[in-house]
Amino acid sequence: MMKEIDIHLIQELRKQSSKAQQMTLERYGNAVFAQVARLIPGLENAEEVYQDVFIKVFKNIKMYDETKSSLKTWISRIAYNESISFLRHKSLPVIYYEDREGEVDKLSDTEVEETFGHPNPETVQLIRAALRHLPPDERAIITMFYYEEMSLKDIAYVTESIPTTVASKLSRTRKKLYKIIKMLQS
């Protein structure tokens, strides 16, 4: 159920109220910037995408359908799409881990859970470093699930997928991250 304040905010955004736009930036700006910065390398690039996100939000607010998602999730979807689009159009040199031998599938969930279940400061640093070796779509799913604590349903909405697909991709990506962490430790 949407709160009265959210309904009012959306109504005002649809009227292109600058006060409502400012309130939206104050309410969601930090979370959007964090989401974008986790996907986009370089502060200047992240700032550029962040600005593009809110330009698109304010321009397309009339298309927002509150029956499909919360405003926060809708904005997150725009941030995700803008980030992925930016990465596709900018050929930034990034080396991704590729699982050619299918080693990731051989890992047990228990093995992976030992690394992610009880993270210590060293593990957290390794996870951050390992994230850089994932393709943007996989990095996005990990950050949405762990950093933003989004539900599988919300991640599915953001990525235009279904929750079961997100769950299996999350499981596979966690195994991939585990493998990258083990490589970084050696």
N, C-alpha and C positions, 0 to 999 in steps of 0.2 A: 504494500500500500504506500503510495507516494505521500509524502508530508505536504502540508499546506504551503510551507515556505518554498518547497521545490516546484510545486504547481505554479506559484506566483512568479518564481524566477524564470521558468520556461515561458510563461505568458509574456513577461517583460522582454526576454531575449527575442521572442518572435516579433516584438514591436521595435527591435533594434535599439533598445534602451542602453545607453552607454553605462549607466549605473549598474544594470544587470550584467553587462559584459564584464565590468570591473569586478563585480561580486563573483562571477564565474571564474575569472582568473585567480582571485584570492582563494576561492574554495578548492579549485582543481589544478591550479597552475603548478604547484610543487610536485604533485603526484605525476602529472603529465611530463614535466621536465625530467623527473627521475626515470620514468619509463623510457622516454626517448633517449636519454643519455646512456642508458644501459645497452641500447641497441646501436647507437650511432657513435662512431669513434670521432673524437675531437670536439671540444667545447663549441667552437664556431659552427660546426655542422649541426650539432645538437640544438643550438639556439635557433638556427635557421629552420629546422624541422619543427621545433616547438612553436615558432611564430606561424608557420604554415598550418599547423594543427588548429590553432585558435581562429585563424582567418577562415578556415574551412568550417569550423564549428559555428561561428557567427553567421557565415554566409548560408549554411545549410540547415539551420535550426528548425526551419519549417518542416523538414523531412524527418525530424526526430519523432519516433513512435514510442510513447511511454508504455505501451502494452508489450513491447518486445524486450526492453531493457531499461535499466536505470540510466539517468543522464550521465553518471560517472562511467558506466560501462560503454555507453555510446561514444563518449569522448575518447575513451581508451581505444575503442575500435578505430577511430579516426587516427589517433596517434600511432597505432600499430601499422595501419595501412600507409600512412605518410612515411613512416620510418622504413618500411620494407621497400616502398617506391623509391625513396632516396637512395637506399643501398643498391637497388637494381640499376639506377641511372648513373651513379657515381662508381667508377671502377676503382674502389679503394683496395690496396693490396692487403689481403688477409689470407692467412693459411688456415684451412679448416681440417679438422681430423676426419678422415674417411675410413670407415670400417669395411675394408675390402674382403677380409677373410670371414666375416660374420662372427667375429669374436665377441661382440657385444651381446648377441643372442645367447651365448653360452654362459654368461654371468648369471648367478642366482640373485634373486631379489634380496636375500638375506645379506649377501656380500655387499651389495650396493647400500642397503639400509645401514650397515655398520658405519659407512662413511657419512651418509647424510642424516642419519637418525640422531647422532650426538655430536654435532659440529663443535670443534674447539677453535680458538683463534687461528691456528695454523691451517686447519681444514677450510675455514671460511676464506682465507687468503688464496688457498689453492683453488677453491671453487671459483672465485672471482677471476683468477688467471685462466682457468680452464674454460670459462664461459666465452672468452675471446676466440677460442678455437672451434666454436660451434657456428653453424650457419645461422643467419638472422632469425629465421622462423623458429628454430629450435631454441635459440637463446631467448626469444620472446616468450615462449611457453614456460620455460624455467623461471624467468623473472616474474611473469604474471602470477604463477602458482606460488612461488616461494617468497618473493619480495613484496608483491602487491596482495598476496593471499586471496586471489580471485578463485571462485569456484570453477569447476570443470565446465559447468553450464555457461558461465560468463566468458570464460576463455574460448569456448566453442563459438559463442556469438561474435566475439572480437575477431577471431580467425576465420569466421564463416565456415565452420565445421560442425561436427556433432560431438557431444561429450565422450562417447566411447572411443572415438578416433583420437581425441585429445588425450584421454587416459592412456591409450596404448603408445602414443607418440611421447608422452611424458615419461612413461616407463622406459622406453627405448632410449630417450635422450638422457635420462638419469644414468643409465648403464654406460652410455657413451662418455658422459662427464666423468664417471668413475674411472673409466679406462684412461682418459686424458690426465686425470689427477695422478694416477699410478705412473704414467709416463713422465709427468713433471717432477714426481718425487724421485725418480731414478736418475 
